[in-house]
Amino acid sequence: MERHFTAVIIKSGDWYAGTVKELSGVHSQGKTIEEVKENLKEAIEMVIESNIRHFRELAQHHDYIEEDIVLAL
């Protein structure tokens, strides 16, 4: 499944700092815009993998339901 996210990148001195508009807590930096974008991709993957692990562990101790939520924006 392909997902699209919005990178917000600003120049800060000699570096670029970036965040992902749709995901709280995903930030990175780099010497170039391309480096920031690659770092953000890695950070997104890490956050999603961490969340999946968290809920797998939760499922071992609790009954819960997972449901798809679809938004038309």
CYANA upper distance limits for C-alpha pairs under 8 A (distance plus 0.5 A):
  5 PHE  CA     20 VAL  CA      7.21
  5 PHE  CA     21 LYS  CA      7.76
  5 PHE  CA     22 GLU  CA      6.99
  6 THR  CA     20 VAL  CA      6.10
  6 THR  CA     21 LYS  CA      5.99
  6 THR  CA     22 GLU  CA      7.28
  7 ALA  CA     18 GLY  CA      7.02
  7 ALA  CA     19 THR  CA      6.27
  7 ALA  CA     20 VAL  CA      5.20
  7 ALA  CA     21 LYS  CA      6.80
  7 ALA  CA     37 LYS  CA      7.74
  7 ALA  CA     40 LEU  CA      8.26
  8 VAL  CA     18 GLY  CA      5.94
  8 VAL  CA     19 THR  CA      5.84
  8 VAL  CA     20 VAL  CA      6.57
  8 VAL  CA     21 LYS  CA      7.06
  9 ILE  CA     16 TYR  CA      7.01
  9 ILE  CA     17 ALA  CA      6.06
  9 ILE  CA     18 GLY  CA      4.73
  9 ILE  CA     19 THR  CA      7.13
  9 ILE  CA     33 ILE  CA      7.94
  9 ILE  CA     36 VAL  CA      8.33
 10 ILE  CA     16 TYR  CA      6.10
 10 ILE  CA     17 ALA  CA      5.93
 10 ILE  CA     18 GLY  CA      6.93
 11 LYS  CA     15 TRP  CA      6.56
 11 LYS  CA     16 TYR  CA      4.99
 11 LYS  CA     17 ALA  CA      6.91
 12 SER  CA     16 TYR  CA      6.05
 12 SER  CA     17 ALA  CA      7.13
 14 ASP  CA     31 LYS  CA      7.41
 15 TRP  CA     29 GLN  CA      7.41
 15 TRP  CA     30 GLY  CA      6.29
 15 TRP  CA     31 LYS  CA      5.33
 15 TRP  CA     32 THR  CA      7.56
 16 TYR  CA     29 GLN  CA      6.00
 16 TYR  CA     30 GLY  CA      5.90
 16 TYR  CA     31 LYS  CA      6.50
 16 TYR  CA     32 THR  CA      6.84
 16 TYR  CA     33 ILE  CA      6.93
 16 TYR  CA     36 VAL  CA      7.32
 17 ALA  CA     27 HIS  CA      8.03
 17 ALA  CA     28 SER  CA      6.43
 17 ALA  CA     29 GLN  CA      4.79
 17 ALA  CA     30 GLY  CA      7.16
 17 ALA  CA     36 VAL  CA      7.41
 18 GLY  CA     27 HIS  CA      6.10
 18 GLY  CA     28 SER  CA      5.76
 18 GLY  CA     29 GLN  CA      6.32
 18 GLY  CA     36 VAL  CA      6.74
 18 GLY  CA     37 LYS  CA      8.16
 18 GLY  CA     40 LEU  CA      7.79
 19 THR  CA     25 GLY  CA      8.36
 19 THR  CA     26 VAL  CA      6.13
 19 THR  CA     27 HIS  CA      4.80
 19 THR  CA     28 SER  CA      6.91
 19 THR  CA     40 LEU  CA      7.67
 20 VAL  CA     24 SER  CA      7.71
 20 VAL  CA     26 VAL  CA      6.31
 20 VAL  CA     27 HIS  CA      7.29
 20 VAL  CA     40 LEU  CA      7.94
 26 VAL  CA     40 LEU  CA      7.56
 26 VAL  CA     43 ALA  CA      6.66
 26 VAL  CA     44 ILE  CA      6.98
 26 VAL  CA     47 VAL  CA      8.08
 27 HIS  CA     40 LEU  CA      7.10
 27 HIS  CA     43 ALA  CA      7.80
 28 SER  CA     36 VAL  CA      6.68
 28 SER  CA     39 ASN  CA      6.59
 28 SER  CA     40 LEU  CA      6.37
 28 SER  CA     43 ALA  CA      8.08
 29 GLN  CA     35 GLU  CA      8.14
 29 GLN  CA     36 VAL  CA      5.68
 29 GLN  CA     39 ASN  CA      7.75
 30 GLY  CA     35 GLU  CA      5.76
 30 GLY  CA     36 VAL  CA      5.31
 30 GLY  CA     39 ASN  CA      8.20
 31 LYS  CA     35 GLU  CA      7.07
 31 LYS  CA     36 VAL  CA      8.01
 32 THR  CA     36 VAL  CA      6.90
 33 ILE  CA     37 LYS  CA      6.74
 34 GLU  CA     38 GLU  CA      6.72
 35 GLU  CA     39 ASN  CA      6.60
 36 VAL  CA     40 LEU  CA      6.51
 37 LYS  CA     41 LYS  CA      6.75
 38 GLU  CA     42 GLU  CA      6.94
 39 ASN  CA     43 ALA  CA      6.67
 40 LEU  CA     44 ILE  CA      6.54
 41 LYS  CA     45 GLU  CA      6.83
 42 GLU  CA     46 MET  CA      6.71
 43 ALA  CA     47 VAL  CA      6.67
 44 ILE  CA     48 ILE  CA      6.68
 45 GLU  CA     49 GLU  CA      6.53
 46 MET  CA     50 SER  CA      6.52
 47 VAL  CA     51 ASN  CA      6.67
 48 ILE  CA     52 ILE  CA      6.72
 49 GLU  CA     53 ARG  CA      6.73
 50 SER  CA     54 HIS  CA      6.65
 51 ASN  CA     55 PHE  CA      6.83
 52 ILE  CA     56 ARG  CA      6.69
 53 ARG  CA     57 GLU  CA      6.77
 54 HIS  CA     58 LEU  CA      6.74
 55 PHE  CA     59 ALA  CA      6.54
 56 ARG  CA     60 GLN  CA      7.19
 57 GLU  CA     61 HIS  CA      7.71
 58 LEU  CA     62 HIS  CA      6.60
 59 ALA  CA     63 ASP  CA      6.81
 59 ALA  CA     64 TYR  CA      7.31
